[in-house]
Amino acid sequence: MIRIIKRYCLCISLILIDLVLVYTYPSIGSKAIHISMDSMVEVLIIIPPTFVLLGLLDVWVEKDTMIKLMGEKSGMIGVAIAYMMGSFAAGPLYVAFPMAGMMLKKGSRISNVLIFLGAWSTTKIPMLIFEVSSMGWKFMTARFVLDVPGVALMAWAIEKMSTHREKERLYEKALSF
C-alpha cells in the first residue's frame, strides 16, 4: 500500500488539491477538476496507441537493423533518420520519451535519440505549418534554420560530455523498459 502511495504521490496530491479548491473556492475548484479530467482523458486516448506502436516497433525492427541504421557507426544516415522520425511524428512530446527508450533499447546512438527528441519538439511539420500561417515564412524559416543545426550540436555536445559510465547506465535503464 505504501509503495502505491509513493508511486502515485503526485496524482493523489493533485486530487486532494482539487478537492480542497472545490470546498474553499467552488468556481475555481470546478474549473480545476474540469481541466484535470480533460488532461486525463487526453492522456488515456494517446497512451494506449503509443504503447501498441512501441510493441510493434519492438517486434518488427530487429536490434541489428536499428544498430545499422541509428547505432554508433550510422553517421549522417542515423542523423537524417532521427530528424525524419522526429519531424514527421504526431502527438505531444510525452509520447516521444517511450519511443526514445525503445530506440535506446534497440541500440540507437545516444546523440541520434537526442536529435529525435529535439526534432520532435522543434521541427514537427504541423508546428511549421502553424508558424507559417500565424507568424509568416520569415519567422518559420529563421527558426527552422537555427533549430536544425542547434539540435544536432546540442545532441553531439551532450554525448561527448557524458561519461562512459553514464552512457552504460542509460542503456541499462532502457533495457529494463
Phi and psi in degrees as a GROMACS rama.xvg file:
@    title "Ramachandran Plot"
@    xaxis  label "Phi"
@    yaxis  label "Psi"
@TYPE xy
-64.0951  -36.8703  ILE-2
-62.228  -40.2571  ARG-3
-66.3523  -42.2875  ILE-4
-63.4921  -42.6781  ILE-5
-62.9914  -41.8212  LYS-6
-66.5609  -38.6893  ARG-7
-107.462  26.1625  TYR-8
-56.8178  -45.8608  CYS-9
-64.3681  -44.7877  LEU-10
-63.2754  -45.3325  CYS-11
-62.1373  -41.2495  ILE-12
-61.8164  -43.1922  SER-13
-64.8604  -39.0341  LEU-14
-63.3355  -44.0244  ILE-15
-63.1235  -40.9283  LEU-16
-62.9691  -43.2965  ILE-17
-59.2255  -43.3773  ASP-18
-66.2056  -40.5996  LEU-19
-63.0988  -41.6892  VAL-20
-63.2741  -40.5014  LEU-21
-61.986  -39.7955  VAL-22
-72.1482  -43.8403  TYR-23
-86.8076  -40.5676  THR-24
-131.81  83.8086  TYR-25
-53.4024  -41.0927  PRO-26
-68.4944  -42.6883  SER-27
-68.9904  -40.5644  ILE-28
-62.8551  -42.3957  GLY-29
-67.3034  -35.8052  SER-30
-64.916  -41.3766  LYS-31
-64.0273  -41.904  ALA-32
-65.5535  -40.892  ILE-33
-61.2282  -45.1342  HIS-34
-64.5883  -42.7066  ILE-35
-61.6163  -43.0697  SER-36
-65.8608  -42.2961  MET-37
-60.3865  -42.765  ASP-38
-64.6115  -42.0862  SER-39
-64.4905  -41.9649  MET-40
-63.3328  -42.6965  VAL-41
-59.6892  -45.3577  GLU-42
-64.608  -42.772  VAL-43
-67.8131  -23.9274  LEU-44
-79.4327  -35.3099  ILE-45
-87.7901  -38.8578  ILE-46
-64.8812  -46.5969  ILE-47
-57.7725  -47.0076  PRO-48
-63.0742  -31.4709  PRO-49
-62.153  -45.4847  THR-50
-71.5148  -29.1861  PHE-51
-63.8273  -46.9509  VAL-52
-62.508  -38.7124  LEU-53
-63.6218  -40.7309  LEU-54
-61.9794  -41.9583  GLY-55
-65.0138  -41.9932  LEU-56
-60.3996  -41.9072  LEU-57
-62.6198  -39.14  ASP-58
-83.1884  -42.4533  VAL-59
-79.7373  -35.4482  TRP-60
-97.6898  115.799  VAL-61
-69.298  148.801  GLU-62
-60.1833  -40.4534  LYS-63
-61.2347  -38.3434  ASP-64
-65.6906  -44.2236  THR-65
-64.518  -40.6097  MET-66
-63.6618  -41.1768  ILE-67
-64.2756  -43.3906  LYS-68
-83.0049  -32.5201  LEU-69
-134.868  10.5  MET-70
-79.9839  -165.258  GLY-71
-57.4669  -34.4997  GLU-72
-104.839  19.6304  LYS-73
-76.8874  -23.0765  SER-74
60.8466  -140.196  GLY-75
-68.8187  -24.8452  MET-76
-63.8535  -44.7755  ILE-77
-62.0393  -41.1567  GLY-78
-62.8046  -45.8638  VAL-79
-62.756  -42.7958  ALA-80
-64.074  -41.9811  ILE-81
-61.4888  -44.2687  ALA-82
-62.2532  -44.1683  TYR-83
-65.4793  -43.5354  MET-84
-60.1632  -42.3857  MET-85
-72.9686  -39.2527  GLY-86
-73.2815  -33.8159  SER-87
-93.6654  4.42752  PHE-88
-72.5802  159.715  ALA-89
-127.024  147.596  ALA-90
109.512  170.872  GLY-91
-72.3073  164.265  PRO-92
-61.826  -31.119  LEU-93
-64.8568  -15.7343  TYR-94
-75.2165  -26.9112  VAL-95
-70.626  -27.4995  ALA-96
-69.2639  -43.6886  PHE-97
-62.2924  -34.5536  PRO-98
-64.0081  -43.2477  MET-99
-62.5683  -39.0952  ALA-100
-61.531  -41.2461  GLY-101
-65.9204  -38.9874  MET-102
-62.5789  -41.6512  MET-103
-64.7019  -41.8921  LEU-104
-59.9151  -34.3106  LYS-105
-85.4536  -2.17113  LYS-106
101.394  16.6551  GLY-107
-67.1243  147.151  SER-108
-65.4587  141.916  ARG-109
-58.685  -42.6759  ILE-110
-64.2398  -33.766  SER-111
-68.2257  -36.4549  ASN-112
-66.8351  -41.0638  VAL-113
-66.0188  -37.2446  LEU-114
-64.1295  -42.7491  ILE-115
-56.8746  -47.5088  PHE-116
-64.7409  -41.5794  LEU-117
-65.1909  -40.9428  GLY-118
-65.9764  -40.5114  ALA-119
-59.221  -39.9962  TRP-120
-86.448  -16.5013  SER-121
-126.377  -23.4309  THR-122
-123.964  24.4196  THR-123
-65.5275  138.775  LYS-124
-56.4331  -47.4818  ILE-125
-59.01  -35.8127  PRO-126
-67.8796  -39.4088  MET-127
-64.1259  -40.4766  LEU-128
-63.6606  -42.622  ILE-129
-61.4086  -44.2032  PHE-130
-62.5288  -40.8913  GLU-131
-60.9855  -44.8852  VAL-132
-72.037  -30.2531  SER-133
-101.931  -29.3148  SER-134
-122.375  -7.86598  MET-135
97.1235  163.7  GLY-136
-64.1296  -38.7128  TRP-137
-62.1393  -46.3114  LYS-138
-63.4871  -50.1271  PHE-139
-59.5722  -44.4333  MET-140
-65.416  -44.4734  THR-141
-61.4271  -45.4651  ALA-142
-65.817  -42.6455  ARG-143
-64.113  -44.535  PHE-144
-64.4067  -32.0132  VAL-145
-80.7477  -35.936  LEU-146
-70.1733  -40.8787  ASP-147
-59.8822  -54.585  VAL-148
-70.2855  -29.7395  PRO-149
-62.5434  -44.109  GLY-150
-62.381  -46.4147  VAL-151
-63.328  -42.1385  ALA-152
-63.784  -43.9355  LEU-153
-64.5198  -41.9517  MET-154
-62.3601  -45.4304  ALA-155
-61.3134  -45.516  TRP-156
-63.5401  -42.6073  ALA-157
-63.8279  -42.6512  ILE-158
-63.6294  -41.5849  GLU-159
-68.6175  -34.6989  LYS-160
-79.3959  -17.8002  MET-161
-75.2115  138.637  SER-162
-78.2965  163.105  THR-163
-58.9968  -40.3556  HIS-164
-64.6901  -41.0876  ARG-165
-62.6157  -41.2404  GLU-166
-64.4492  -43.4057  LYS-167
-59.3064  -45  GLU-168
-62.7909  -37.7949  ARG-169
-63.4565  -46.215  LEU-170
-65.4721  -37.3956  TYR-171
-62.8169  -43.1028  GLU-172
-63.6963  -37.6774  LYS-173
-65.8625  -36.0456  ALA-174
-66.9039  -29.3809  LEU-175
-83.2144  -1.16444  SER-176
